[in-house]
Amino acid sequence: MSDKKIITVFGATGNQGGSVVQTFLHDAKLKDEWSVRGVTRDVSKDSSKKLAAQGVDVVSADLNDKASIVEALKGSYAVFAVTNYWEKMDDKLEVQQGKNLADAAKEANVKFLIWSSLYNVHKLSKGALPHVYHFDSKATVEEYIRELGIPAAFFMPGFYMSNLPGGSFRKSPEHDDNTWTLGLPFPGSTQIPVYHPGDTGKYVKAMVLNQDAVRGQRFLAATAYATADELVADFQQAFPAQTARYAEVPKDAFFAALTQGPAGLPEFAAVELYENMRLMSDFGYYGGDSLDWTHGLIEDPLTTWRQFVETASAFAGLK
Ligand SMILES: NC(=O)c1ccc[n+]([C@@H]2O[C@H](COP(=O)([O-])OP(=O)(O)OC[C@H]3O[C@@H](n4cnc5c(N)ncnc54)[C@H](OP(=O)(O)O)[C@@H]3O)[C@@H](O)[C@H]2O)c1
């Protein structure tokens, strides 16, 4: 039997977990000390087979089924876990999944649980933004993990860079020239903590290498705070032949785009996302907390927005 420590990754076939898997498989400081177990509900799908071919111990479990989680966690030293609110858009289900995971981690005597959490916006905004369910549900699980007293730390992903291209940042429909508009329902001076999900492994590496320092702490995961205006300016510098601008989107237009556009979201989810945006302008995505502590512990360069726009498929071929 291998004497490597096992890190078990929920969401191994997705953005956050997938990045953790790749880092622990390939990083020079980690690969000889750790082996990677990746959890999926479907071990037969292509993405699961691809992980198995890379040397991941791919196992089947479902966050809705605690017994399957306990089985998946057997022998694990560390666990990275993320839930996907947007699959069912059901915050109660997400809380239950997180609690199942936490209970199973306790039962399996996991030494270090890393929960992909978010701030409780209802509390942070003192009740002004009560509908950001996917934040509050993850925060409720964080609270539960703290109550259980298991050794844990909280990974706090920022605003995905990939949220913007194609949707909020696109060629202006009213122009047939090279004009691009970033449109969000807040002023261009709003600070956005930009995060590249492909960097998740870099953050989790730092958390694992600094367990004593990060246990019980929140580990903010963003490359930088950048204003919407700055994001546009970076795009403009990357593609000087384009014209880029920021336009604050009125609330009604934001709602219409989400509910009537290709996203076809239900009304409650549009309210949720609108409040999610207002969190950034009115209270701060992280309530104004600094990224300095996290950045002081990270060893690997984080992906900048400028690097991201240069590789984003929605911007491919631009000059
Ligand atoms: N977009 C943003 O700006 C942003 C910011 C912060 C946080 N987030 C949060 O990020 C989360 C999504 O993370 P992601 O981007 O990594 O997701 P993703 O790429 O969509 O992948 C979701 C992963 O979750 C796994 N999963 C889903 N339901 C499961 C279940 N019942 N049991 C076991 N595994 C399950 C899936 O595994 P299988 O399908 O293989 O089973 C898949 O690997 C969301 O909850 C969202 O709220 C998003």
The ligand as an SDF file (V2000), in Angstrom:
LIG
                    3D

 48 52  0  0  0  0  0  0  0  0999 V2000
  -19.5140   31.7080  -11.1070 N   0  0  0  0  0  0  0  0  0  0  0  0
  -18.9850   32.3380  -10.0760 C   0  0  0  0  0  0  0  0  0  0  0  0
  -18.5420   33.5020  -10.1730 O   0  0  0  0  0  0  0  0  0  0  0  0
  -18.8520   31.6320   -8.7530 C   0  0  0  0  0  0  0  0  0  0  0  0
  -18.1750   32.2930   -7.7240 C   0  0  0  0  0  0  0  0  0  0  0  0
  -18.0280   31.6450   -6.4940 C   0  0  0  0  0  0  0  0  0  0  0  0
  -18.5710   30.3780   -6.3160 C   0  0  0  0  0  0  0  0  0  0  0  0
  -19.2440   29.7700   -7.3290 N   0  0  0  0  0  0  0  0  0  0  0  0
  -19.8230   28.4520   -7.0490 C   0  0  0  0  0  0  0  0  0  0  0  0
  -19.1090   27.4580   -7.7300 O   0  0  0  0  0  0  0  0  0  0  0  0
  -19.9070   26.2540   -7.6710 C   0  0  0  0  0  0  0  0  0  0  0  0
  -19.6380   25.4460   -8.9150 C   0  0  0  0  0  0  0  0  0  0  0  0
  -18.2950   25.0280   -8.9310 O   0  0  0  0  0  0  0  0  0  0  0  0
  -17.5900   24.5780  -10.2980 P   0  0  0  0  0  0  0  0  0  0  0  0
  -17.5440   25.7620  -11.2250 O   0  0  0  0  0  0  0  0  0  0  0  0
  -16.3530   23.8770   -9.9490 O   0  0  0  0  0  0  0  0  0  0  0  0
  -18.7020   23.5600  -10.8430 O   0  0  0  0  0  0  0  0  0  0  0  0
  -18.7810   22.7060  -12.2000 P   0  0  0  0  0  0  0  0  0  0  0  0
  -17.5710   22.9220  -13.0490 O   0  0  0  0  0  0  0  0  0  0  0  0
  -20.1350   22.9560  -12.7760 O   0  0  0  0  0  0  0  0  0  0  0  0
  -18.7260   21.2180  -11.6520 O   0  0  0  0  0  0  0  0  0  0  0  0
  -19.6430   20.7580  -10.7000 C   0  0  0  0  0  0  0  0  0  0  0  0
  -19.0260   19.5410  -10.0420 C   0  0  0  0  0  0  0  0  0  0  0  0
  -19.8460   19.1600   -8.9420 O   0  0  0  0  0  0  0  0  0  0  0  0
  -20.0130   17.7580   -8.9920 C   0  0  0  0  0  0  0  0  0  0  0  0
  -21.3230   17.4530   -8.3770 N   0  0  0  0  0  0  0  0  0  0  0  0
  -22.4860   18.0970   -8.5980 C   0  0  0  0  0  0  0  0  0  0  0  0
  -23.4790   17.5170   -7.9000 N   0  0  0  0  0  0  0  0  0  0  0  0
  -22.9120   16.4890   -7.2170 C   0  0  0  0  0  0  0  0  0  0  0  0
  -23.4320   15.5040   -6.3280 C   0  0  0  0  0  0  0  0  0  0  0  0
  -24.7330   15.4700   -5.9900 N   0  0  0  0  0  0  0  0  0  0  0  0
  -22.5720   14.6040   -5.8080 N   0  0  0  0  0  0  0  0  0  0  0  0
  -21.2540   14.6010   -6.1560 C   0  0  0  0  0  0  0  0  0  0  0  0
  -20.7140   15.5060   -6.9920 N   0  0  0  0  0  0  0  0  0  0  0  0
  -21.5280   16.4330   -7.5200 C   0  0  0  0  0  0  0  0  0  0  0  0
  -19.9580   17.3860  -10.4480 C   0  0  0  0  0  0  0  0  0  0  0  0
  -19.5210   16.0410  -10.5470 O   0  0  0  0  0  0  0  0  0  0  0  0
  -20.1850   14.9230  -11.5320 P   0  0  0  0  0  0  0  0  0  0  0  0
  -21.1240   15.6410  -12.4550 O   0  0  0  0  0  0  0  0  0  0  0  0
  -18.9940   14.3290  -12.2530 O   0  0  0  0  0  0  0  0  0  0  0  0
  -20.8480   13.9800  -10.6150 O   0  0  0  0  0  0  0  0  0  0  0  0
  -18.9120   18.3650  -10.9790 C   0  0  0  0  0  0  0  0  0  0  0  0
  -17.6060   17.8280  -10.8630 O   0  0  0  0  0  0  0  0  0  0  0  0
  -21.3500   26.7190   -7.5530 C   0  0  0  0  0  0  0  0  0  0  0  0
  -21.9490   26.2110   -6.3920 O   0  0  0  0  0  0  0  0  0  0  0  0
  -21.2500   28.2440   -7.5060 C   0  0  0  0  0  0  0  0  0  0  0  0
  -22.1760   28.8230   -6.6030 O   0  0  0  0  0  0  0  0  0  0  0  0
  -19.3740   30.3610   -8.5560 C   0  0  0  0  0  0  0  0  0  0  0  0
  1  2  1  0
  2  3  2  0
  2  4  1  0
  4  5  1  0
  4 48  2  0
  5  6  2  0
  6  7  1  0
  7  8  2  0
  8  9  1  0
  8 48  1  0
  9 10  1  0
  9 46  1  0
 10 11  1  0
 11 12  1  0
 11 44  1  0
 12 13  1  0
 13 14  1  0
 14 15  2  0
 14 16  1  0
 14 17  1  0
 17 18  1  0
 18 19  2  0
 18 20  1  0
 18 21  1  0
 21 22  1  0
 22 23  1  0
 23 24  1  0
 23 42  1  0
 24 25  1  0
 25 26  1  0
 25 36  1  0
 26 27  1  0
 26 35  1  0
 27 28  2  0
 28 29  1  0
 29 30  1  0
 29 35  2  0
 30 31  1  0
 30 32  2  0
 32 33  1  0
 33 34  2  0
 34 35  1  0
 36 37  1  0
 36 42  1  0
 37 38  1  0
 38 39  2  0
 38 40  1  0
 38 41  1  0
 42 43  1  0
 44 45  1  0
 44 46  1  0
 46 47  1  0
M  CHG  2   8   1  16  -1
M  END
$$$$
